[in-house]
Amino acid sequence: MKNILNLVALSLVLISLSSCKLFKSPTVTKIQDVKVISITPDKSTIKISFMVSNPNCYKLKLDQLNVELLNKDRYKVGNAYLQNVVEIPKKSAMCLDFNVELETRPVVKMVSSIDQKVQFFITGKGHGKVMGIGKKFKFDEPYELDLKEQLKSIIPKFSTNGQSLFKITKTTVEKIGIGETELQVHFIILNPYGLTFNFKGFPAEIYISDKFAGTGNLKNQLKFNENIYSQDGVMVFKLNNLKTILGAVKGAVKGEIRYSVKGRVLIDALGMEINQPYSYQDALPVNILEMLLN
């Protein structure tokens, strides 16, 4: 008789627990934070942190949670999954972190040129258990991510993962005058992120053997969009012959004339004006010195 009563009591508890009144579904109560962890030409990683609440009087075992990022047209651009079972104490909440990998170019297309923000939706489906009884839940939240600082950081660097996106192809002497010589530095710029921007200028000073030799700038502005992967450009420098020769002689003895350029990158990108310092180094062919002396 006692076993029967215990069985009935246990059945009543399970029935009560499985009812909607006593076993409430876990919920995502708040998107805590969204951070950009990394941006590379191929992949970008975003960390999403949100609170999952257990409203029940019993410990909750969260055993499934799939998170998706949707663009403003509700097309999936990235997703992540719960890797391990998480236990949430009764009547409490826990912050969970998910790293979502996205393709960079689709994300760049989502950036607003008005305020450099990306609007998207964070959605998810999950499953939790309380005393062996399981329930599904889902959530769907809009979010706005400000990418202004990240874009300001990556655009003028012209580098990614240690690879230079600004590459010198050759240096030539175009004009030789009594008081001034024109030097042209030919380069190529890569656009692996698929950004839309206007490379307006590069006002700079050129130093030969660490001595100031002249000033220069871009010959022509360069305009990029998502379909332009690379472009060739030219910087034109006006050199003072006397200063150039005196500064170059020491380097010429070693078979090359080293030079460095220090200036500022001027870029219009996604409604922003970017003005950042930038520098590079290269070498002149030694026969340039002979041309200057003749």
N, C-alpha and C positions, 0 to 999 in steps of 0.2 A: 504493500500500500504506500509506503514511504517513497519507494522508487517512482511510483506512478505520480505522486504529488510533485516530486522534484522534476519529473519530465514535463508535467503540465506547467509548472512555474517557469521552467526554462523556455518552453514554447511561448508562453505569454510575454516573456522578456524579449525574445527574438522578434515576435510579431510587433510589439510596441516599438522596438528599436528600428525595425524596417519601415515603420510608418513615416509619413512625411513630417509629422509633427515633432517626433523625437530624433530622427536621423536627418539632419539638414545637410544639403550638399555644400562642399567647400566652395569658397568664392575667391576670386582675385579682387581684392579691395582697393588696390592702389598701384599705379605704375610709379615706382620709386625714382628710377633714373634710367636714362639711355645715354650711353657714352660711345664715342668712336674710339676703338682700340687701335686700329691700324687702317691705313689706306694704301694699297698698292695698285699698280696698273691692272692686275687681274682680279684680285679679291680685296674686299674690305670687311672688317670685323666690327660688329656693333655689340656691346654688352647691354642687355636689357635686365633690369632688376625690378621685381614686383612682389607685392605682399600677397601670400595665399593664407586665407583665414579658415580656421576650423571652428565653427560655431557650436559644435557638439560638446556634450559632457564626457566624452570619451576620447582617447587618443586616436588620431587619424593617421592612417598609412597611405600616403600619396604614392601610387605605384605607376601612374602614367600621366604625362603632360607633354603635349606637342604644341610648340609655339610657331606661329607663322607671321611674317611681315608682308603686308599687302601695300601696294602703291595706292594713290588716291582713286584709281580706277578699279581697285580691289583685285589686282593681278598679283599673284605671289612672286616676291622677289627674294625671299630667304626664309629659312626655317631652322629650328633646333629642337632637341628632344631631351627629356629628363633622363639622365644616365643611371641614377640609382634611386631606390625607394627612400622616401623622406618621411620621417615621423613628425607630426605636428601635435604638440600637447593639447589637451582639452581647453576649449575657450581661449585660444590664443592664435597668433599669426606668425608666419615665418617669411623672411625675405629670401627669394630664390633668384639666382643669377643664371642667365643664358647667354652664351656667345653665339651670335647669328652671323654666318658668313654670307656675303652678298657679292654679286658681280659688280665691279666698280662702275663700268660705263652706264648700266641702267640706273644706278643710284645718282650719277652725275646728271643724267637727263631729268631726274626728279627735282633738282635744286631750283628753287625760284630765283629769278634774276632780280626780283624786287627786294627781297630781304635775306637771300641766301639760306632759306630754310627748306627742309624737306617734310612734306606732309604724308603720313602713312597711317596704316591701321595695324595694331598688334592684336592678333587673335590667337585663341588656343582652345584645345580640348583636353580634358583630363579625367582621371578616375581615381577615387579614393575609397578606402575601406575603414569601417568602424566595427570592431568585434566580428570581423569576417563578412559583414554585410557591405556590399559595394554600391557606389553611386557615381554616375557620370556628371560632369559639369563643363561649362564652356564660358568663354568671355570674348569680348570684342570691344577694343578701346581705340579711339583716335589718338594720335600723338604728333607733335611737331618738333623736329630736331634742327637746331641751329648749327650749320656747318661753316659759318663765316670764318671763325678762327682757324679751323682745319684747312680751309681753302687758301687763306692768307699764308698759311705755313708752307703748303706743298707747292703752290704755283711758282713763286720766285726762286725756289731752291734749284730747280732744274736737275734734280737727282732723285733716285728712288732705289732702295735696297743696295746702296753703294754704287749704283750705276749712274753715270753722268748722262743727262738728257741734253746737255749743251756740249757739242763736240766740235773742236777746231778741225777743219779739213786742210787749210793751207793759209800761208801768209805771203802777200805779194807787195812789191813796190810798184805803184802805178805812175807816179810823177816825181821827178827829181828837179828841184829848183835851187836857186842860189841861197835863199833863206829858209826854204821849207820843203819837206818831202812828204808825199802822201803814202801812207801805209794802209793796206786793206787786209783785214782778218776775215776769212771766209769760215762759216760755221754751219752746222745743222742742228735744229732743235726738234726733239721728238715730243709727241703729244699722246702718250700711251693711256692717259686717263680719259681721253675723249672730251676734254674741256673746250668750251668756247671762250676765247679770249683774244685780245688785241695787244701784241707786243709793241708798245708805242715807242719806246726809246731805251737807250742804255748810255746816258752821259757818263763818260769815264775818263780817267787819266791813264797813260801808259808809262811804264817805268822800264828802262833798259839797264841791266846790271845795277838795279836798285836806285837808279837816278831818273828823276823826272825827265821825260822826253817829249811829251805833248798831250793833246786832248783829242777825244773823238766821240762818235755816237753811231747809232744805227744809220745805214744808208737809206733804208726804207722800212716802214712799219710792216709787221707780219701779222696777218689775221688767221686765226685758227677756229675751226668748229669740230664737231664730233666726227666728221668724215675725213678730216685732215690729220694724218698720223705724223707727218714730219714736213719741215720746210727748210730751205736753204736761206741763209741771211749773210749780210756783210756789215762789218763795222769799219768805218773810215777814220783814220787818225792823221792829224797834221803834226809832223815832227819838226823840231828845230834841229837842223843839220849838225850844228856845232855840238849841242848837248848830246845828240844821238851818237855821234862818232866818239866823243870822249867817254861816254858811258858804255859803248859797245866794245871798245878795243880789248879790254881785259877778257871779256867772254869770248871774243873771236879767236884768241890764242888757243883756247880749248876746243876749237872746231865748231862752236855754235854761239849764238847770241841769245841769251835767255831774256825774256821780257815778261812782265806781269801787267795785268789790267785790273784797275779798281774803280768801281762805279756803282750806279744805282739802276736797278731794273724798274722800268715804268710799264705797268700792265693795267689794262681795263679788263675785268673778268666778272661776269655775272652781276653787273651793276656796281662793282667795287672798283676803286682806284687803288692799286697796290704800288707802293714805292719802297723798295727794300734794297739794302746793300748787296752787292755780288762781286766776285772777283774770279779771275782765272789766270793761268800761266801757260806759256808755250815757248818755242824757240824759233828764231829766224835763221834761214840758211846763211852760212858764213859769206857767201858771195854777195849778199846785200851790202856788206861793208865795202867791198871792192867797187860796187856800183856808186856808192855815196862818195868815195874818194876820187873817182875818175872825173 
